[in-house]
Structures are given as C-alpha cells and as structure tokens.
Amino acid sequence: MPDFIYKGKVYYNPVQLVMEQIGGTWKAPILWRLRNKVMRYSELRQDIPHISDKMLTTQLRELEADGYIQRKVYAVVPPKTEYSLTQEGEEIIELITIIRNYGLKMIEKYKEEQNNSSHKPPQS
C-alpha cells in the first residue's frame, strides 16, 4: 500500500491512521459512552472519573475535528453543549466493541493467571 498523507502526516498503513484517531486512553471510552445517547460535557466528565478537564476538552476537540462526534451549542444561560456521534462515529463503534470485548477477555485471562499463581505453594 502506498503511503497516505492526511492532515500533513504520513501514514504507512490504514491501521496506523485509525489507531491514531481513536487510540490512546480516552477517545474510545468517550465514543463508547456516546454510542446510545447524547451527553453534555459535565455528564461525560462525571462518567469518566479519571480524566482531567483539560484532557476531556482536548479529546473532544480532536474527535470532532476527525469527524467522529458533533458538538451542539445552545444559546442559553448558562451555556449548554451536547455531544453526539456522527455517522462515522456510529460506524467506528463496531470496531470499538470488538476491541472492548477482546480486552474484557484478556482481563479475565490475566485475572485467572494471577489467581492461579497466587495459590501455588512455595517451592523449597
């Protein structure tokens, strides 16, 4: 596959492009939470307890710029902003679901391995 340039960056394969857009600690969890409903910033912040305000804002902006979410601002006092998935965001949920299910399977496997290794009698 030939190199692909997107937003001034060279990508060597399609997986690299997708993983850069949805990879990292927070993007997939944000998209996952928006899969079935529209959420306000404060709802997202409350539902993802370990993310900082700065990181949530940055990740939302990047997801919006990449076309996965849309932001709707209401002209009310206090300001109200809602986030929802775009068509592209809805399409990526299928991939995130597969990755999530695989991750859950890995967690169970590693938990089982840890439990088995902690129950072994000490060797003399």
C-alpha positions in Angstrom: 0.0 0.0 0.0 1.4 3.4 -0.9 2.0 6.0 1.8 -1.0 8.2 2.6 -0.8 11.8 3.7 -3.6 13.1 5.9 -3.5 16.5 7.7 0.2 16.8 6.9 1.2 13.5 8.4 2.4 10.4 6.5 0.7 7.1 7.3 2.2 3.9 6.2 -0.9 1.7 6.7 -4.6 2.1 7.4 -4.4 0.6 10.9 -2.0 3.4 11.9 -4.4 6.0 10.7 -7.4 4.6 12.6 -5.5 3.9 15.8 -4.1 7.4 15.9 -7.7 8.8 15.6 -9.3 6.5 18.2 -6.4 5.1 20.2 -5.0 6.3 23.4 -6.6 6.2 26.9 -9.6 8.3 26.4 -11.0 8.5 22.9 -12.6 5.1 22.7 -14.2 5.4 26.2 -15.7 8.8 25.1 -17.0 7.3 21.9 -18.3 4.3 23.8 -20.3 6.5 26.2 -21.9 8.4 23.3 -22.9 5.2 21.4 -26.5 5.2 22.7 -27.2 8.8 23.8 -26.4 12.5 23.6 -24.3 13.7 26.5 -23.3 17.0 28.0 -19.7 17.8 28.9 -20.5 17.5 32.6 -22.1 14.1 32.1 -19.0 12.9 30.2 -16.8 14.3 32.9 -18.7 12.6 35.7 -18.9 9.3 33.8 -15.2 9.1 33.2 -13.8 9.8 36.6 -10.0 9.6 35.9 -10.0 12.1 33.0 -9.0 15.7 33.6 -11.0 18.7 32.3 -8.1 19.6 30.0 -7.8 16.1 28.6 -11.5 15.7 28.1 -11.7 19.0 26.2 -8.7 18.1 24.1 -10.0 14.7 23.2 -13.5 16.0 22.4 -12.0 18.6 20.1 -9.8 16.0 18.3 -12.8 13.6 17.9 -14.9 16.5 16.5 -12.1 17.5 14.1 -11.7 13.9 12.9 -15.5 13.7 12.3 -16.5 11.1 14.9 -18.6 13.4 17.1 -20.6 16.5 16.7 -20.9 19.3 19.2 -24.1 21.3 19.5 -24.1 24.5 21.5 -27.3 26.1 22.7 -27.5 29.8 23.2 -28.8 29.8 26.7 -27.6 30.9 30.1 -25.7 29.0 31.4 -24.3 27.7 28.2 -25.4 24.2 27.2 -23.3 22.0 25.0 -24.2 18.5 23.8 -22.1 15.8 22.2 -23.3 13.0 19.9 -21.8 10.6 17.4 -21.8 11.4 13.7 -22.4 8.7 11.1 -18.6 8.0 11.1 -18.7 7.8 14.9 -21.5 5.2 14.8 -19.5 3.2 12.3 -16.4 3.1 14.5 -18.5 1.7 17.4 -18.4 -1.7 15.8 -14.6 -1.8 15.9 -14.5 -0.4 19.4 -17.0 -3.1 20.5 -14.7 -5.8 19.1 -11.6 -4.3 20.8 -13.5 -3.9 24.1 -14.8 -7.5 24.1 -11.2 -8.7 23.4 -9.9 -6.5 26.2 -12.5 -7.9 28.6 -11.5 -11.5 27.6 -7.8 -10.6 28.2 -8.6 -9.1 31.7 -10.4 -12.3 32.7 -7.5 -14.4 31.4 -4.9 -12.4 33.3 -7.0 -12.4 36.5 -7.2 -16.2 36.2 -3.5 -16.4 35.7 -2.9 -14.2 38.7 -5.2 -16.2 40.9 -3.6 -19.5 39.8 -0.1 -18.2 40.5 -1.0 -16.8 43.9 -2.4 -20.2 45.1 0.7 -22.2 44.3 2.5 -23.5 47.3 6.0 -22.0 47.8 8.8 -24.2 46.4 11.5 -25.4 48.7 
